Amino acid sequence: MPSPGTNRKFRHAARLRSLSFAVPHEAAVSPMPAKLSTPLHNLPANSASNFFIGAQVGTSAADTERSEMSAWDTERRAEKDGFDVAAREAQVLGQPQRIAPLDPKDFDADAKALVVGVRESLGLSDHAKIPEVFALMLKHPGLFRCQMEMGIQLLGRGAIAARERELAVLRVAWLCRAPFEWGEHVDVARRYGVTEAEIERVTHGSSAPGWTEHEATILRAVEELLGDQMISDETWNVLAQSWTERQLIEFPTLVGYYVTTAYSQNALRVRLAVINRGLRHR
């Protein structure tokens, strides 16, 4: 007789599959909200840097306007995407961040060196403002160092093309219902040519019309890993037609890294940067 843990695993897999494959698809993308007042081209140019921007310590919400989704559009997306976006954001973000970031005045020499080293490796030279997510993770500097080294490897030196990587990361973020991760990577993805319509289509998953075979297979591989902790032979064989062995090895690690990141950011209730509109961001 299956154990309670096994039953929970099956129920979790079934829920992910329902999000991935049973969502109705629409031919047209609903109108998008007004553009952000801070142009994307003014964000740091390095590909990986957007991932590490986060909310700045001491930044006021008044610094940047935050566009609002209409209630109608929010309800429409909630029905279409398989979960209630407003309810999820209330669950994750509706209460204060669970652990306060380290105060910059409390950074010791090692902490400062770690932050500077990570930012310089990303091509960032201004260290006056420390992203709040950095200041939070500096409360566990050993873990922070390892996490950043992996992130730099995957974003700055990875074998998978940036556009394909970001499609995978967005699908992970959406299935994990992770406001911080989703919002940050919408901006990263757009820098690599992922369009607003394609970002919307990611929320529908691999079976949505409009993807190339390879793109749909990338998304399906994410769905299979999160739903069954495995990639099927059919999906693997399609990926292997286009990807090298190095890329195939990297892919499950990429997915696992961003699942871990989503878990951490959700559980700690990491607050959004003022330009990050969470799960509503397109």
C-alpha positions as CSV (number, residue, x, y, z in Angstrom):
1,M,0.0,0.0,0.0
2,P,1.5,3.4,-1.0
3,S,2.9,5.5,1.8
4,P,1.4,9.0,2.6
5,G,4.5,10.5,1.2
6,T,4.1,8.6,-2.1
7,N,0.5,9.8,-2.4
8,R,1.6,13.4,-1.8
9,K,4.2,13.0,-4.5
10,F,1.7,11.7,-7.0
11,R,-0.8,14.5,-6.2
12,H,2.0,17.0,-6.7
13,A,2.9,15.5,-10.0
14,A,-0.7,15.5,-11.1
15,R,-1.1,19.2,-10.2
16,L,2.0,20.1,-12.2
17,R,0.8,18.1,-15.2
18,S,-2.6,19.8,-15.1
19,L,-0.8,23.2,-15.2
20,S,1.4,22.0,-18.1
21,F,-1.0,20.2,-20.4
22,A,-4.6,20.8,-19.5
23,V,-4.8,24.6,-19.7
24,P,-6.9,26.0,-22.5
25,H,-4.9,27.9,-25.1
26,E,-5.9,31.1,-26.8
27,A,-4.8,32.3,-30.2
28,A,-4.5,35.9,-29.2
29,V,-2.6,37.4,-26.3
30,S,-4.6,39.8,-24.1
31,P,-3.6,43.4,-24.1
32,M,-0.6,44.1,-21.9
33,P,-0.3,46.9,-19.3
34,A,1.6,50.1,-19.8
35,K,5.4,49.8,-20.2
36,L,7.6,50.3,-17.1
37,S,8.7,53.9,-16.5
38,T,12.3,52.7,-16.2
39,P,13.4,51.5,-19.8
40,L,14.8,48.0,-19.9
41,H,17.8,49.3,-21.8
42,N,18.8,51.3,-18.8
43,L,19.3,48.2,-16.8
44,P,22.8,46.7,-16.5
45,A,24.0,45.4,-19.8
46,N,25.5,42.1,-18.6
47,S,23.2,39.2,-19.2
48,A,23.6,37.8,-15.7
49,S,23.4,41.1,-13.9
50,N,19.6,41.3,-14.2
51,F,19.3,38.1,-12.2
52,F,21.2,39.7,-9.3
53,I,19.6,43.2,-9.2
54,G,16.9,42.6,-6.6
55,A,15.5,45.2,-4.4
56,Q,18.2,47.7,-3.4
57,V,18.8,48.3,0.3
58,G,17.3,51.7,1.1
59,T,15.4,52.0,-2.2
60,S,12.1,53.7,-1.9
61,A,9.1,52.4,-3.9
62,A,8.6,56.0,-5.1
63,D,11.9,55.7,-7.1
64,T,10.2,53.8,-9.9
65,E,6.5,53.6,-10.9
66,R,4.9,50.2,-10.6
67,S,2.3,49.6,-13.3
68,E,-0.9,47.9,-12.1
69,M,-2.8,45.2,-13.8
70,S,-6.6,45.7,-14.0
71,A,-8.8,43.5,-11.9
72,W,-10.3,42.1,-15.1
73,D,-7.0,41.1,-16.5
74,T,-5.8,39.6,-13.2
75,E,-9.0,37.4,-13.0
76,R,-8.7,36.4,-16.6
77,R,-5.1,35.3,-16.2
78,A,-5.9,33.5,-13.0
79,E,-8.6,31.4,-14.7
80,K,-6.4,30.8,-17.8
81,D,-3.2,29.9,-16.1
82,G,-4.5,27.3,-13.6
83,F,-3.9,29.2,-10.4
84,D,-5.1,32.5,-8.8
85,V,-2.2,34.9,-9.3
86,A,-3.5,37.4,-6.7
87,A,-4.0,34.7,-4.1
88,R,-0.5,33.3,-4.7
89,E,1.1,36.7,-4.4
90,A,-0.8,37.4,-1.2
91,Q,0.4,34.1,0.2
92,V,4.1,34.7,-0.7
93,L,4.3,38.5,-0.5
94,G,1.3,39.6,1.6
95,Q,3.3,39.6,4.8
96,P,6.8,41.0,5.6
97,Q,9.9,39.3,4.6
98,R,10.6,36.6,7.1
99,I,14.3,37.4,7.7
100,A,15.6,40.9,7.6
101,P,18.6,41.6,5.4
102,L,21.9,42.3,7.0
103,D,22.4,46.0,7.6
104,P,25.2,47.3,5.4
105,K,27.0,48.8,8.4
106,D,27.3,45.2,9.7
107,F,29.1,43.9,6.7
108,D,32.5,42.6,7.7
109,A,35.5,42.7,5.4
110,D,34.8,39.2,4.1
111,A,31.2,40.0,3.3
112,K,32.1,43.1,1.5
113,A,34.7,41.3,-0.5
114,L,32.3,38.6,-1.4
115,V,29.7,41.1,-2.7
116,V,32.2,43.1,-4.6
117,G,33.7,39.9,-6.2
118,V,30.4,38.6,-7.3
119,R,29.3,41.9,-8.8
120,E,32.6,42.5,-10.6
121,S,32.4,39.0,-12.1
122,L,29.0,40.1,-13.5
123,G,30.5,43.3,-15.0
124,L,29.1,45.6,-12.3
125,S,31.4,48.3,-10.9
126,D,29.0,50.4,-8.8
127,H,29.0,48.8,-5.3
128,A,27.4,51.7,-3.5
129,K,24.0,50.0,-3.3
130,I,23.8,46.4,-2.4
131,P,20.8,44.4,-3.6
132,E,18.6,43.5,-0.7
133,V,18.6,39.8,-1.7
134,F,22.4,39.9,-1.4
135,A,22.2,41.4,2.1
136,L,19.7,38.7,3.1
137,M,21.9,35.9,1.9
138,L,25.0,37.4,3.5
139,K,23.5,36.1,6.8
140,H,24.7,32.7,5.5
141,P,27.9,33.7,3.6
142,G,29.1,30.1,2.9
143,L,25.8,29.2,1.2
144,F,25.7,32.6,-0.6
145,R,29.1,32.1,-2.1
146,C,28.3,28.6,-3.4
147,Q,24.9,29.8,-4.8
148,M,26.5,32.8,-6.6
149,E,29.3,30.6,-8.1
150,M,26.7,28.3,-9.5
151,G,24.6,31.2,-10.8
152,I,27.6,32.8,-12.5
153,Q,28.5,29.5,-14.1
154,L,25.0,28.9,-15.5
155,L,24.2,32.5,-16.6
156,G,27.7,33.7,-17.6
157,R,29.5,30.6,-18.8
158,G,26.7,28.1,-19.5
159,A,26.5,25.9,-22.6
160,I,22.8,26.5,-23.3
161,A,22.0,29.5,-25.4
162,A,20.6,32.4,-23.4
163,R,17.2,32.5,-25.0
164,E,16.7,28.8,-24.5
165,R,17.9,29.0,-20.9
166,E,15.5,31.8,-20.1
167,L,12.5,29.9,-21.6
168,A,13.4,27.1,-19.3
169,V,13.9,29.3,-16.2
170,L,10.6,31.1,-16.9
171,R,8.7,27.8,-17.0
172,V,10.4,26.8,-13.8
173,A,9.4,30.1,-12.1
174,W,5.8,29.8,-13.3
175,L,5.3,26.2,-12.2
176,C,6.9,27.1,-8.8
177,R,4.5,30.1,-8.7
178,A,7.5,32.2,-7.7
179,P,6.9,36.0,-7.9
180,F,10.5,37.2,-7.4
181,E,12.1,34.7,-9.8
182,W,9.4,35.1,-12.5
183,G,9.6,38.9,-12.4
184,E,13.4,39.1,-12.5
185,H,13.6,36.6,-15.4
186,V,11.0,38.3,-17.5
187,D,13.4,41.2,-17.9
188,V,16.4,38.9,-18.5
189,A,14.4,36.9,-21.1
190,R,13.4,40.1,-23.0
191,R,17.0,41.1,-23.2
192,Y,17.6,37.9,-25.2
193,G,14.8,38.4,-27.7
194,V,11.9,36.6,-25.9
195,T,8.9,38.6,-26.8
196,E,6.0,39.7,-24.7
197,A,3.7,37.2,-26.5
198,E,6.2,34.4,-25.9
199,I,6.5,35.2,-22.2
200,E,2.7,35.0,-22.0
201,R,2.8,31.7,-23.9
202,V,5.3,30.3,-21.4
203,T,2.5,30.4,-18.8
204,H,0.5,27.9,-21.0
205,G,3.5,25.6,-21.4
206,S,4.8,23.2,-24.0
207,S,1.6,22.4,-25.7
208,A,0.7,26.0,-26.5
209,P,0.7,26.7,-30.3
210,G,3.5,28.8,-31.7
211,W,6.7,27.1,-30.3
212,T,9.3,25.5,-32.5
213,E,9.7,21.7,-31.9
214,H,12.9,22.4,-30.0
215,E,11.4,25.2,-27.8
216,A,8.4,23.1,-27.0
217,T,10.6,20.2,-26.0
218,I,12.7,22.4,-23.6
219,L,9.5,23.5,-21.9
220,R,8.2,19.9,-21.8
221,A,11.5,18.7,-20.2
222,V,11.0,21.3,-17.5
223,E,7.4,20.1,-16.9
224,E,8.5,16.5,-16.8
225,L,11.3,17.2,-14.3
226,L,9.0,19.0,-12.0
227,G,6.1,16.6,-12.4
228,D,8.0,13.3,-12.5
229,Q,11.6,14.1,-11.5
230,M,12.6,12.5,-14.8
231,I,12.9,13.3,-18.6
232,S,11.1,10.9,-20.9
233,D,13.1,9.1,-23.7
234,E,10.9,10.9,-26.3
235,T,11.7,14.3,-24.9
236,W,15.4,13.5,-24.3
237,N,15.8,12.2,-27.9
238,V,14.4,15.4,-29.4
239,L,16.7,17.6,-27.2
240,A,19.7,15.3,-28.2
241,Q,19.1,16.1,-31.9
242,S,20.1,19.8,-31.3
243,W,22.1,19.8,-28.1
244,T,25.6,18.7,-27.3
245,E,26.3,16.3,-24.4
246,R,27.5,19.3,-22.4
247,Q,24.2,21.0,-22.9
248,L,22.3,17.9,-22.0
249,I,24.3,17.5,-18.8
250,E,23.7,21.2,-17.9
251,F,20.0,21.3,-18.4
252,P,18.7,19.2,-15.4
253,T,21.2,21.2,-13.2
254,L,19.8,24.5,-14.5
255,V,16.3,23.4,-13.8
256,G,17.2,22.2,-10.3
257,Y,19.1,25.4,-9.5
258,Y,16.1,27.6,-10.3
259,V,13.7,25.3,-8.4
260,T,16.0,25.7,-5.4
261,T,16.1,29.4,-5.9
262,A,12.3,29.7,-6.2
263,Y,11.9,27.6,-3.0
264,S,14.2,29.9,-1.1
265,Q,12.8,33.2,-2.4
266,N,9.2,32.0,-1.8
267,A,9.8,30.6,1.7
268,L,11.7,33.7,2.9
269,R,9.1,36.0,1.3
270,V,11.9,38.0,-0.5
271,R,10.4,41.3,-1.4
272,L,10.2,42.5,-4.9
273,A,12.4,45.2,-6.4
274,V,10.4,48.3,-7.4
275,I,10.7,47.3,-11.1
276,N,9.7,43.7,-10.5
277,R,5.9,43.2,-10.9
278,G,6.0,39.6,-9.8
279,L,3.7,37.1,-11.5
280,R,1.9,39.8,-13.4
281,H,5.1,40.9,-15.1
282,R,5.2,40.5,-18.9
